[in-house]
């Protein structure tokens, strides 16, 4: 009886269809970043992570993806280590392999990390591993982005609420 159960189990496992790692289309009215919970706004900077079951989680910025990778939630989602990640090319919007893409620095990205993916390398692009290290080291535009967001929310003028006086600007 045990042999039959083992044979049936092997048959079921062997018949499992291969994972569909092809990029999915964004559902603009419902897909959100799994890390920061912001709605996806730009395919040019969105990242999708697909696991071996064909399930997808989304990120609105490569910085959110990098910060999620290796977390307990990542380990639960990518249980068997098989996954594929896609990012929108910042010039064309076409999906490219996020971990093989080339990245330029200085883009105005949804969460302010500043890295835009490109299919082709040039003299000023970084590879994926360099981008990961720069994000971990804080070498991003995130601080500038956060200051801009905080100042933009203030409803007061110069010299109030932390705003600079005209003399301080010069």
C-alpha positions in Angstrom: 0.0 0.0 0.0 2.9 2.4 0.8 4.5 1.7 -2.5 1.2 2.5 -4.3 0.9 5.8 -2.4 4.5 6.7 -3.3 4.0 5.9 -6.9 0.8 8.0 -7.0 2.6 10.9 -5.3 5.4 10.8 -7.8 2.9 10.7 -10.6 1.1 13.8 -9.3 4.4 15.7 -8.8 5.6 14.7 -12.2 2.4 15.8 -13.9 2.6 19.3 -12.3 2.5 21.8 -15.1 5.5 24.0 -15.5 5.3 27.4 -13.9 4.3 30.3 -16.0 6.9 32.9 -15.5 5.8 35.2 -18.3 5.1 38.8 -17.3 1.5 39.6 -16.4 -0.5 42.7 -17.2 -1.1 45.3 -14.5 -4.6 45.6 -13.2 -4.5 49.4 -12.7 -7.6 49.5 -10.5 -6.4 46.9 -8.0 -2.7 46.0 -8.1 -0.6 47.5 -5.4 2.9 47.3 -4.1 3.1 44.4 -1.7 5.7 46.3 0.4 4.5 49.9 0.7 0.8 49.3 -0.4 0.8 52.1 -2.9 -1.2 51.7 -6.1 0.9 51.0 -9.2 1.2 54.2 -11.3 3.9 53.6 -13.9 4.7 50.4 -15.8 8.0 52.0 -16.5 9.1 51.5 -12.9 6.9 48.6 -11.7 8.3 45.3 -10.8 6.5 42.0 -10.7 7.7 38.9 -8.9 6.3 35.5 -10.0 6.7 32.3 -8.0 6.7 28.7 -9.2 2.9 28.5 -8.6 2.4 31.4 -11.1 1.3 33.8 -8.4 2.4 37.4 -8.7 3.2 40.2 -6.3 3.9 43.7 -7.4 6.2 46.5 -6.5 6.0 50.2 -7.6 9.7 50.8 -7.5 12.9 48.6 -7.7 13.7 49.9 -4.2 10.6 48.2 -2.7 11.6 45.0 -4.5 15.1 45.1 -3.1 13.9 45.8 0.4 11.3 42.9 0.2 13.9 40.4 -1.2 15.1 38.1 1.5 12.4 39.1 4.0 10.3 36.5 5.7 7.4 37.4 3.4 9.8 36.8 0.4 10.8 33.4 1.8 7.1 32.4 2.2 6.2 33.6 -1.3 9.3 32.0 -3.0 9.3 28.8 -1.0 11.2 26.6 -3.4 13.6 29.3 -4.6 12.1 29.4 -8.1 11.0 32.8 -9.3 11.2 35.3 -12.0 11.1 39.1 -11.6 10.3 41.6 -14.4 10.6 45.3 -14.4 9.3 47.9 -16.9 12.0 49.4 -19.2 11.9 53.1 -18.2 12.0 54.2 -21.8 9.7 51.7 -23.5 7.6 50.3 -20.7 8.3 46.8 -22.0 8.9 44.1 -19.4 12.6 43.0 -19.0 14.3 40.7 -16.6 14.8 42.8 -13.4 17.9 40.9 -12.4 19.6 41.2 -15.8 18.5 44.7 -16.6 20.9 47.7 -16.6 19.9 50.7 -14.4 20.4 54.4 -14.8 20.4 56.7 -11.8 18.6 60.0 -11.4 15.0 59.0 -12.5 12.0 60.4 -10.7 10.6 57.0 -9.6 7.4 56.3 -7.6 9.1 55.8 -4.3 12.1 58.0 -4.9 14.9 55.5 -5.2 15.9 56.9 -8.5 16.8 53.8 -10.6 15.2 53.3 -14.0 15.8 49.9 -15.8 17.0 49.7 -19.4 17.4 46.7 -21.6 20.7 48.0 -23.0 23.8 49.0 -21.0 25.6 52.3 -21.6 28.5 54.1 -20.0 26.4 55.4 -17.1 24.3 52.3 -16.2 24.7 50.0 -13.3 24.1 46.2 -13.2 21.4 44.8 -10.8 23.9 43.7 -8.1 25.3 47.2 -7.9 21.9 48.7 -7.7 21.0 46.4 -4.8 24.2 47.4 -3.0 23.5 51.1 -3.6 20.0 50.8 -2.2 21.3 48.9 0.9 23.9 51.6 1.4 21.4 54.4 1.0 23.0 55.7 -2.2 19.6 56.7 -3.7 17.4 59.7 -4.2 15.1 58.6 -1.4 16.1 61.2 1.2 15.6 64.0 -1.3 12.3 62.5 -2.3 11.1 62.2 1.3 12.0 65.8 2.1 10.2 67.0 -1.0 7.1 65.0 0.0 7.1 66.3 3.5 7.6 69.9 2.5 4.9 69.6 -0.2 2.3 68.6 2.5 2.9 71.7 4.6 0.2 74.3 4.3 2.3 77.2 5.5 4.7 79.7 3.9 8.3 80.8 4.2 9.8 80.8 7.6 7.0 78.7 9.1 6.7 74.9 9.7 10.4 74.4 8.8 10.3 76.3 5.5 13.3 78.5 4.8 13.3 82.3 4.8 14.4 84.1 1.7 17.7 84.9 3.3 18.4 81.2 4.1 17.7 80.2 0.5 20.5 82.4 -0.8 
